[in-house]
Amino acid sequence: MTNVVQRFGVFLAPHRDDETRKKHAVQADRLGYGAVWLGTGRNSVGDLAFVEDVLASTERITVATAIVNMWVDEPETLAASYHRLAGRYGKRLLLGIGVGHPESVTEYRSPYDKIVDYLDRLDAAGVPAGARVLAALGDRVLKLAAERTAGAHPYLVPVAHTRHARSILGAGKLLAPEQKVVLDDDPVAARAIGRPYVRTPYLGLSNYVKNLLRHGYTEADVTGGGSDRLIDDLVLHGGAETIATGLRSHVDAGADHVAVQVLGPSPEVELENQRRLAEVLL
């Protein structure tokens, strides 16, 4: 099992540059968050260079990839990087891996077979199952996460998905959903900040849209930039206490850990709001 024991962590998406994200990771470590999830987008990250930089700059926090794209980085490259870092940082390193979405990879086909082959090759290269989690939305991949890894890291999911995912994973497996938040009591202003991060690209990606439709949303909710109901669920807004209550709803639904993605008009505001949340969460 991984070393992610604190209920809440910080998700740092690649729309911010690496130096900014490292600064946020250092603060998250100091504040007591349990993990920092480093979003990768579609970039090659198999050398784990940025992960190593963040590990070296922090003291206790788990540093996770979110996610290494199986179509981009070969498992043997990732395994070599894992072994380079594991001896020094041990369980502070967590590999989040997944197949991404079909719109981003021209050769995308048989994604389940790709995941199985990738996990087989990581096994052969000596990467332990407890050192990796799968980006999983649907039941089939959630079951595979339970069988072959430490657990699952679902992205852009409502509480209903967390409850369902726990029923599929069973007990004893890490469930660490991502949740976006905007610290703003004005719902119109908060939606203006949050909606672009849901609309582009996720409401144009079939796997995310299908998952939302499976968990209580309608076609009307997932078109036109997303309904207010959808945005309010996927991007919690309000004061720190209100958002903390929403984050704890994932825990009540079965999550072990929630990767909190703080959104704001600037890196400085996001950094301050990460601190404000820590005061009520940790």
Residue frames relative to the residue before (quaternion, step in Angstrom):
aa qw qx qy qz dx dy dz
M 1.0000 0.0000 0.0000 0.0000 0.00 0.00 0.00
T 0.5399 -0.6407 0.4487 0.3110 3.54 -1.12 0.71
N 0.5520 -0.6136 0.4626 0.3237 3.52 -1.35 0.12
V 0.4298 0.6842 -0.4793 0.3426 3.63 1.21 0.36
V 0.0777 0.8351 -0.5352 0.1011 3.56 -0.06 1.29
Q 0.6054 0.5335 -0.3582 0.4697 3.60 1.13 -0.52
R 0.5531 -0.6693 0.3937 0.3018 3.57 -0.90 0.95
F 0.8139 0.2341 -0.0916 0.5238 3.59 1.04 -0.67
G 0.0529 -0.7781 0.6259 0.0087 3.51 -1.13 0.82
V 0.4635 -0.6592 0.5214 0.2809 3.54 -1.35 -0.07
F 0.2103 -0.7485 0.6177 0.1185 3.56 -0.96 0.94
L 0.1007 -0.8044 0.5854 0.0135 3.57 -0.73 1.12
A 0.2265 -0.8192 0.5192 0.0891 3.54 -0.25 1.33
P 0.5663 -0.6477 0.3992 0.3171 3.60 -1.13 0.60
H 0.4446 0.6504 -0.5060 0.3510 3.63 1.12 0.31
R 0.6590 0.3896 -0.3119 0.5627 3.59 1.31 -0.07
D 0.5346 -0.6405 0.4400 0.3322 3.59 -1.05 0.71
D 0.6834 -0.5405 0.3153 0.3760 3.55 -1.22 0.53
E 0.6343 0.5231 -0.3539 0.4459 3.61 0.96 -0.68
T 0.6336 0.5119 -0.3228 0.4821 3.57 1.05 -0.77
R 0.6754 0.4941 -0.3029 0.4560 3.57 0.88 -0.89
K 0.6240 0.5229 -0.3498 0.4636 3.59 1.03 -0.68
K 0.6237 0.5319 -0.3367 0.4634 3.59 0.99 -0.77
H 0.6619 0.4915 -0.2997 0.4801 3.58 0.98 -0.83
A 0.6395 0.5248 -0.3264 0.4572 3.60 1.03 -0.75
V 0.6365 0.5225 -0.3272 0.4635 3.58 0.98 -0.81
Q 0.6559 0.4836 -0.3213 0.4825 3.59 0.95 -0.79
A 0.6338 0.5340 -0.3387 0.4454 3.62 0.93 -0.82
D 0.6294 0.5261 -0.3206 0.4735 3.56 1.04 -0.77
R 0.6837 0.4926 -0.2782 0.4609 3.56 0.90 -0.94
L 0.6908 0.4923 -0.2755 0.4523 3.59 1.04 -0.78
G 0.5629 -0.6406 0.3711 0.3676 3.58 1.18 -0.39
Y 0.3414 0.7161 -0.5278 0.3033 3.59 1.18 0.37
G 0.5229 -0.6954 0.4108 0.2724 3.56 -1.08 0.72
A 0.8082 0.0143 0.0304 0.5880 3.57 1.08 -0.65
V 0.1834 -0.7145 0.6546 0.1653 3.49 -1.33 0.38
W 0.2069 -0.7836 0.5822 0.0645 3.54 -0.76 1.17
L 0.1968 -0.8124 0.5438 0.0743 3.56 -0.49 1.22
G 0.2971 -0.7667 0.5478 0.1544 3.55 -0.37 1.26
T 0.2520 -0.8083 0.5230 0.0984 3.55 -0.99 0.87
G 0.3175 -0.7285 0.5410 0.2753 3.59 1.12 -0.46
R 0.7212 -0.3908 0.3157 0.4769 3.57 -0.94 -0.91
N 0.4401 0.7386 -0.4197 0.2909 3.57 1.28 0.23
S 0.5000 -0.6039 0.5235 0.3336 3.53 -1.26 0.45
V 0.0226 0.8144 -0.5767 0.0613 3.57 -0.74 1.07
G 0.3147 0.8126 -0.4556 0.1819 3.58 1.28 0.20
D 0.6295 0.5286 -0.3518 0.4478 3.60 1.14 -0.44
L 0.2938 -0.8000 0.4719 0.2259 3.60 1.33 -0.25
A 0.2257 0.8147 -0.5090 0.1617 3.58 1.14 0.60
F 0.6924 0.4517 -0.2909 0.4816 3.60 0.86 -0.90
V 0.5971 0.5531 -0.3542 0.4605 3.58 1.06 -0.71
E 0.6555 0.5097 -0.3089 0.4637 3.57 0.94 -0.88
D 0.6338 0.5324 -0.3278 0.4555 3.58 1.00 -0.82
V 0.6774 0.4771 -0.2919 0.4779 3.59 0.94 -0.88
L 0.6245 0.5284 -0.3414 0.4628 3.60 0.97 -0.76
A 0.6856 0.4899 -0.2832 0.4579 3.57 0.92 -0.91
S 0.7038 0.4741 -0.2526 0.4648 3.58 1.17 -0.61
T 0.7115 0.3855 -0.2298 0.5407 3.58 1.31 -0.15
E 0.4526 -0.7299 0.4626 0.2199 3.56 -1.26 0.33
R 0.8556 0.1088 -0.0045 0.5060 3.59 0.82 -0.93
I 0.5873 0.6328 -0.3617 0.3520 3.57 1.13 -0.55
T 0.4559 -0.6386 0.5406 0.3036 3.58 -1.16 0.64
V 0.1700 -0.7740 0.6046 0.0803 3.56 -0.99 0.90
A 0.0493 -0.8301 0.5537 -0.0449 3.55 -0.57 1.24
T 0.3865 -0.6739 0.5735 0.2599 3.55 -1.17 0.63
A 0.0128 -0.8201 0.5697 -0.0514 3.57 -0.94 0.90
I 0.5280 -0.6640 -0.5180 0.1096 1.57 0.54 2.43
V 0.4995 -0.5502 0.5394 0.3961 3.55 -1.34 0.12
N 0.3142 -0.7682 0.5333 0.1637 3.56 -0.67 1.15
M 0.4346 -0.7440 0.4527 0.2296 3.57 -0.60 1.17
W 0.6457 0.5092 -0.3271 0.4656 3.59 1.18 -0.43
V 0.7014 0.4792 -0.2523 0.4635 3.57 1.23 -0.43
D 0.8054 0.2021 -0.0811 0.5513 3.60 0.87 -0.96
E 0.4278 -0.7101 0.5031 0.2443 3.56 -0.83 1.01
P 0.5643 -0.6347 0.4023 0.3418 3.59 -0.98 0.77
E 0.6295 0.5376 -0.3499 0.4386 3.61 1.04 -0.64
T 0.6200 0.5234 -0.3341 0.4796 3.58 1.11 -0.70
L 0.6659 0.4985 -0.2945 0.4705 3.55 0.93 -0.92
A 0.6471 0.5261 -0.3215 0.4485 3.58 0.97 -0.85
A 0.6433 0.5152 -0.3280 0.4617 3.59 0.95 -0.83
S 0.6564 0.4965 -0.3091 0.4765 3.58 0.99 -0.79
Y 0.6143 0.5485 -0.3394 0.4545 3.56 1.02 -0.80
H 0.6969 0.4683 -0.2863 0.4615 3.58 0.78 -0.96
R 0.5963 0.5661 -0.3628 0.4385 3.59 1.10 -0.63
L 0.7647 0.3844 -0.1867 0.4823 3.57 0.99 -0.86
A 0.6077 0.6175 -0.3623 0.3438 3.58 1.02 -0.77
G 0.6404 0.5453 -0.3382 0.4220 3.57 0.98 -0.75
R 0.7173 0.4372 -0.2437 0.4847 3.56 1.09 -0.68
Y 0.8149 0.2740 -0.1082 0.4992 3.57 0.92 -0.94
G 0.3131 -0.8105 0.4593 0.1844 3.57 1.30 -0.08
K 0.8496 -0.1591 0.1291 0.4860 3.54 -0.96 -0.92
R 0.4731 0.6452 -0.4651 0.3790 3.60 1.19 0.17
L 0.6707 0.4627 -0.2888 0.5027 3.59 1.24 -0.30
L 0.0208 0.7875 -0.6136 0.0535 3.57 -0.81 1.04
L 0.2598 -0.7737 0.5633 0.1289 3.55 -0.81 1.04
G 0.1085 -0.7486 0.6523 0.0492 3.54 -0.68 1.15
I 0.0105 0.8199 -0.5676 0.0736 3.57 -0.60 1.16
G 0.1418 0.7989 -0.5759 0.0999 3.57 -1.18 0.52
V 0.5526 -0.6379 0.4397 0.3072 3.54 -1.32 0.16
G 0.4705 -0.6874 0.4538 0.3166 3.60 1.19 0.11
H 0.5653 -0.5851 0.4547 0.3623 3.56 -1.05 -0.78
P 0.6333 -0.6063 0.3274 0.3524 3.59 -1.04 0.74
E 0.6209 0.5763 -0.3603 0.3907 3.61 1.06 -0.58
S 0.7077 0.4916 -0.2654 0.4325 3.60 1.16 -0.47
V 0.7641 0.3079 -0.1601 0.5438 3.61 1.20 -0.34
T 0.4129 -0.7486 0.4604 0.2389 3.57 -0.57 1.15
E 0.7314 0.4100 -0.2441 0.4873 3.61 1.05 -0.68
Y 0.3222 0.7784 -0.4827 0.2391 3.59 1.31 0.25
R 0.3371 0.6971 -0.5778 0.2581 3.56 -0.60 1.19
S 0.8297 0.1260 -0.1311 0.5278 3.56 -1.16 0.59
P 0.0154 0.8550 -0.5183 -0.0022 3.62 0.76 0.96
Y 0.6247 0.5403 -0.3563 0.4369 3.61 0.98 -0.71
D 0.6530 0.5007 -0.3116 0.4752 3.57 0.95 -0.85
K 0.6138 0.5475 -0.3420 0.4545 3.57 1.06 -0.72
I 0.6541 0.5088 -0.3148 0.4628 3.58 0.94 -0.87
V 0.6594 0.5106 -0.3137 0.4540 3.59 0.87 -0.94
D 0.6631 0.4981 -0.3085 0.4658 3.59 0.89 -0.91
Y 0.6477 0.5255 -0.3175 0.4511 3.58 0.96 -0.87
L 0.6686 0.4863 -0.2974 0.4774 3.58 0.93 -0.88
D 0.6101 0.5449 -0.3485 0.4576 3.59 1.03 -0.74
R 0.6996 0.4678 -0.2709 0.4673 3.57 0.91 -0.91
L 0.6057 0.5143 -0.3608 0.4884 3.60 1.11 -0.52
D 0.6043 0.5450 -0.3446 0.4680 3.58 1.05 -0.76
A 0.6819 0.5027 -0.2854 0.4481 3.55 0.86 -1.01
A 0.7039 0.4425 -0.2517 0.4954 3.55 1.15 -0.65
G 0.5854 -0.6539 0.3423 0.3355 3.58 1.24 0.25
V 0.4384 0.6577 -0.4933 0.3630 3.60 1.15 0.50
P 0.3627 -0.7710 0.4712 0.2279 3.63 -0.44 1.11
A 0.6118 -0.5742 0.4044 0.3639 3.55 -1.13 0.68
G 0.6677 0.5314 -0.2977 0.4280 3.58 1.03 -0.77
A 0.6490 0.5179 -0.3138 0.4606 3.58 1.27 -0.16
R 0.7427 0.3583 -0.2001 0.5291 3.58 1.26 0.06
V 0.1111 -0.7512 0.6461 0.0768 3.54 -1.28 0.58
L 0.3831 -0.7222 0.5321 0.2203 3.55 -1.21 0.57
A 0.3998 -0.6243 0.6080 0.2843 3.51 -1.20 0.66
A 0.1097 0.8327 -0.5201 0.1549 3.57 -0.21 1.28
L 0.1164 -0.7839 0.6080 0.0485 3.54 -1.00 0.94
G 0.7801 0.3441 -0.1697 0.4942 3.57 0.69 -1.12
D 0.7068 -0.5032 0.3092 0.3894 3.53 -1.28 0.47
R 0.6559 0.5414 -0.3353 0.4052 3.58 0.86 -0.89
V 0.7059 0.4317 -0.2642 0.4956 3.57 0.91 -0.89
L 0.5855 0.5492 -0.3756 0.4631 3.61 1.09 -0.56
K 0.6478 0.5040 -0.3186 0.4741 3.59 0.97 -0.81
L 0.6448 0.5090 -0.3185 0.4730 3.57 1.02 -0.79
A 0.6115 0.5456 -0.3459 0.4569 3.59 1.05 -0.74
A 0.6606 0.5070 -0.3027 0.4636 3.57 0.99 -0.84
E 0.7173 0.4681 -0.2511 0.4509 3.57 1.00 -0.83
R 0.8337 0.2810 -0.0817 0.4684 3.58 0.94 -0.90
T 0.7769 0.2699 -0.1512 0.5484 3.61 1.22 -0.14
A 0.6846 -0.4617 0.3628 0.4318 3.56 -1.32 -0.12
G 0.7635 -0.2980 0.2071 0.5343 3.58 1.16 -0.43
A 0.5779 -0.6112 0.4508 0.2988 3.56 -1.28 -0.45
H 0.1525 -0.7530 0.6356 0.0767 3.51 -1.24 0.70
P 0.0563 -0.8219 0.5668 0.0105 3.61 0.13 1.25
Y 0.2319 -0.7748 0.5792 0.1023 3.55 -1.05 0.86
L 0.8490 0.1085 -0.1135 0.5045 3.55 -1.14 0.82
V 0.4381 0.6898 -0.4559 0.3526 3.54 0.71 1.09
P 0.4231 -0.6790 0.5346 0.2724 3.58 -1.14 0.64
V 0.7102 -0.4402 0.3331 0.4369 3.54 -1.32 0.14
A 0.5957 0.5760 -0.3672 0.4225 3.61 1.05 -0.68
H 0.6453 0.5017 -0.3290 0.4729 3.59 1.02 -0.70
T 0.6188 0.5460 -0.3460 0.4463 3.58 0.99 -0.80
R 0.6525 0.5112 -0.3140 0.4630 3.58 0.92 -0.88
H 0.6743 0.4852 -0.2898 0.4752 3.57 0.94 -0.90
A 0.6490 0.5296 -0.3237 0.4398 3.58 0.92 -0.90
R 0.6290 0.5224 -0.3453 0.4607 3.60 0.99 -0.73
S 0.6488 0.5183 -0.3309 0.4483 3.59 0.96 -0.75
I 0.6700 0.4746 -0.2948 0.4889 3.59 1.13 -0.59
L 0.6838 0.4947 -0.2886 0.4522 3.59 0.89 -0.90
G 0.2994 -0.7397 0.5365 0.2745 3.55 0.98 -0.84
A 0.6858 -0.4823 0.3517 0.4164 3.55 -1.32 -0.01
G 0.7899 0.3908 -0.2454 0.4039 3.52 -1.28 0.42
K 0.6552 0.4620 -0.3181 0.5060 3.57 1.28 0.12
L 0.5160 -0.6608 0.4559 0.2988 3.55 -0.97 0.88
L 0.0188 -0.7552 0.6552 0.0014 3.55 -0.95 0.95
A 0.0603 0.8265 -0.5449 0.1280 3.55 -0.40 1.30
P 0.0603 -0.8253 0.5611 0.0181 3.62 0.22 1.20
E 0.4155 -0.6507 0.5735 0.2741 3.52 -1.34 0.44
Q 0.0099 -0.7883 0.6151 0.0051 3.58 -1.11 0.70
K 0.3020 -0.7511 0.5636 0.1643 3.57 -0.80 1.04
V 0.0302 -0.7958 0.6048 0.0011 3.57 -1.12 0.69
V 0.1072 -0.7435 0.6554 0.0788 3.54 -1.29 0.58
L 0.2625 -0.7640 0.5682 0.1562 3.58 -0.64 1.08
D 0.4295 0.6410 -0.5146 0.3740 3.53 -0.03 1.37
D 0.3728 -0.7552 0.5003 0.2009 3.58 -0.76 1.04
D 0.6146 0.5315 -0.3431 0.4712 3.59 1.24 -0.29
P 0.3484 -0.7788 0.4715 0.2233 3.64 -0.31 1.15
V 0.6252 0.5378 -0.3482 0.4457 3.59 1.05 -0.69
A 0.6763 0.4795 -0.2881 0.4793 3.58 0.91 -0.91
A 0.6530 0.5210 -0.3154 0.4502 3.57 0.98 -0.85
R 0.6613 0.4921 -0.3128 0.4719 3.59 0.94 -0.83
A 0.6146 0.5518 -0.3520 0.4402 3.58 1.05 -0.69
I 0.6620 0.4688 -0.2973 0.5035 3.58 1.12 -0.64
G 0.7610 0.4450 -0.2223 0.4166 3.57 0.78 -1.03
R 0.6142 0.6088 -0.3645 0.3453 3.58 0.92 -0.86
P 0.6541 0.5183 -0.3579 0.4189 3.68 0.78 -0.76
Y 0.6674 0.5071 -0.3056 0.4517 3.59 1.08 -0.64
V 0.6484 0.4484 -0.3127 0.5298 3.58 1.30 -0.17
R 0.6707 0.5279 -0.2960 0.4288 3.55 0.89 -1.00
T 0.8142 0.1604 -0.0398 0.5565 3.56 0.82 -1.02
P 0.5721 -0.3445 -0.7406 0.0749 1.52 -1.11 2.24
Y 0.4683 0.7836 -0.3833 0.1408 3.56 1.24 -0.50
L 0.6806 0.4630 -0.3154 0.4721 3.61 1.00 -0.61
G 0.6428 0.4582 -0.3329 0.5158 3.55 1.33 0.20
L 0.6248 0.5272 -0.3270 0.4741 3.58 1.30 0.12
S 0.4914 -0.7296 0.3947 0.2652 3.54 -0.59 1.20
N 0.6705 0.5090 -0.3385 0.4204 3.62 0.85 -0.81
Y 0.6642 0.4856 -0.3142 0.4737 3.60 1.00 -0.72
V 0.6554 0.5100 -0.3186 0.4570 3.58 0.92 -0.88
K 0.6563 0.5049 -0.3181 0.4617 3.60 0.88 -0.87
N 0.6461 0.5210 -0.3273 0.4517 3.57 0.99 -0.76
L 0.6501 0.5034 -0.3176 0.4724 3.58 0.97 -0.80
L 0.6531 0.5116 -0.3165 0.4600 3.59 0.99 -0.77
R 0.6344 0.5271 -0.3291 0.4598 3.59 1.16 -0.53
H 0.7820 0.3514 -0.1531 0.4914 3.57 1.14 -0.54
G 0.8343 -0.3380 0.1042 0.4229 3.51 0.76 1.15
Y 0.6465 0.5096 -0.3363 0.4573 3.60 1.21 0.00
T 0.3840 -0.7240 0.5370 0.2000 3.54 -1.24 0.53
E 0.6905 -0.4367 0.3587 0.4515 3.55 -1.32 0.09
A 0.6281 0.5387 -0.3390 0.4477 3.58 1.04 -0.73
D 0.6369 0.5435 -0.3299 0.4360 3.60 1.07 -0.67
V 0.7749 0.3826 -0.1825 0.4689 3.59 1.00 -0.83
T 0.6294 0.4923 -0.3536 0.4862 3.61 1.24 0.25
G 0.8064 0.3256 -0.2133 0.4453 3.54 -1.34 0.26
G 0.7174 -0.4347 0.2523 0.4823 3.57 1.07 0.65
G 0.6024 -0.5809 0.3517 0.4195 3.57 1.29 0.04
S 0.4627 -0.6730 0.5026 0.2835 3.57 -0.95 0.88
D 0.6398 -0.5047 0.3990 0.4204 3.56 -1.24 0.33
R 0.6170 0.5509 -0.3473 0.4418 3.59 1.02 -0.76
L 0.6711 0.4892 -0.2992 0.4699 3.58 0.89 -0.91
I 0.6757 0.4929 -0.3028 0.4569 3.58 0.83 -0.96
D 0.6564 0.5156 -0.3219 0.4469 3.60 0.92 -0.81
D 0.6648 0.4863 -0.3048 0.4781 3.60 1.09 -0.62
L 0.7426 0.4161 -0.2248 0.4742 3.57 0.93 -0.90
V 0.7508 0.1917 -0.1364 0.6171 3.60 1.25 -0.39
L 0.2201 -0.7950 0.5528 0.1177 3.57 -0.03 1.26
H 0.0249 -0.8012 0.5974 0.0223 3.57 -1.05 0.73
G 0.4468 0.6538 -0.5309 0.3019 3.52 -1.31 0.44
G 0.7027 -0.4004 0.3429 0.4779 3.53 -1.25 -0.44
A 0.7308 -0.4418 0.2887 0.4329 3.54 -1.29 0.20
E 0.6636 0.5060 -0.3144 0.4525 3.60 0.92 -0.82
T 0.6444 0.5196 -0.3182 0.4620 3.58 0.98 -0.82
I 0.6741 0.4822 -0.2925 0.4769 3.55 0.93 -0.90
A 0.6157 0.5470 -0.3477 0.4481 3.58 1.00 -0.75
T 0.6298 0.5263 -0.3287 0.4672 3.58 1.02 -0.79
G 0.6621 0.5040 -0.3014 0.4655 3.58 0.97 -0.83
L 0.6487 0.5093 -0.3140 0.4703 3.59 0.99 -0.78
R 0.6609 0.5036 -0.3108 0.4615 3.56 1.00 -0.78
S 0.5288 0.6147 -0.4140 0.4136 3.59 1.21 -0.30
H 0.6074 0.5278 -0.3517 0.4783 3.60 1.09 -0.61
V 0.6454 0.5087 -0.3195 0.4718 3.58 0.97 -0.84
D 0.6509 0.5114 -0.3124 0.4660 3.58 0.94 -0.86
A 0.6886 0.4768 -0.2696 0.4752 3.59 1.14 -0.64
G 0.7258 -0.4604 0.2398 0.4513 3.59 1.26 0.02
A 0.4855 0.6584 -0.4508 0.3572 3.60 1.22 -0.01
D 0.3770 -0.6926 0.5672 0.2376 3.56 -1.14 0.69
H 0.7884 0.0642 0.0747 0.6073 3.52 1.12 -0.84
V 0.1449 -0.7705 0.6144 0.0882 3.58 -1.10 0.71
A 0.2696 -0.7510 0.5860 0.1410 3.55 -0.83 1.06
V 0.1747 -0.8384 0.5141 0.0484 3.56 -0.19 1.33
Q 0.1372 -0.7818 0.6054 0.0598 3.56 -0.68 1.11
V 0.1886 -0.8021 0.5625 0.0677 3.55 -0.32 1.31
L 0.1109 -0.7991 0.5903 0.0261 3.57 -0.70 1.12
G 0.1388 0.7866 -0.5913 0.1110 3.53 -1.04 0.78
P 0.6878 -0.5104 0.3278 0.3988 3.58 -1.26 0.13
S 0.7998 0.0841 -0.0375 0.5932 3.60 1.22 -0.32
P 0.6359 -0.5231 0.3906 0.4117 3.61 -1.20 0.35
E 0.6331 0.5467 -0.3379 0.4314 3.58 1.03 -0.73
V 0.6514 0.4951 -0.3106 0.4838 3.57 0.99 -0.82
E 0.6402 0.5239 -0.3240 0.4590 3.59 0.97 -0.82
L 0.6447 0.5248 -0.3172 0.4564 3.57 0.99 -0.82
E 0.6621 0.4946 -0.2959 0.4789 3.58 0.95 -0.88
N 0.6922 0.4733 -0.2898 0.4614 3.58 0.92 -0.82
Q 0.5521 0.5641 -0.3870 0.4767 3.58 1.19 -0.45
R 0.6576 0.5000 -0.2960 0.4796 3.58 1.03 -0.83
R 0.6563 0.5203 -0.3162 0.4456 3.59 0.92 -0.89
L 0.6483 0.5131 -0.3128 0.4675 3.56 1.00 -0.78
A 0.6221 0.5600 -0.3431 0.4263 3.56 0.99 -0.83
E 0.6188 0.5762 -0.3478 0.4052 3.57 1.02 -0.75
V 0.7663 0.3375 -0.1951 0.5108 3.60 1.05 -0.63
L 0.6848 0.4995 -0.2854 0.4474 3.60 1.19 -0.43
L 0.7961 0.3842 -0.1585 0.4399 3.54 0.81 -1.02
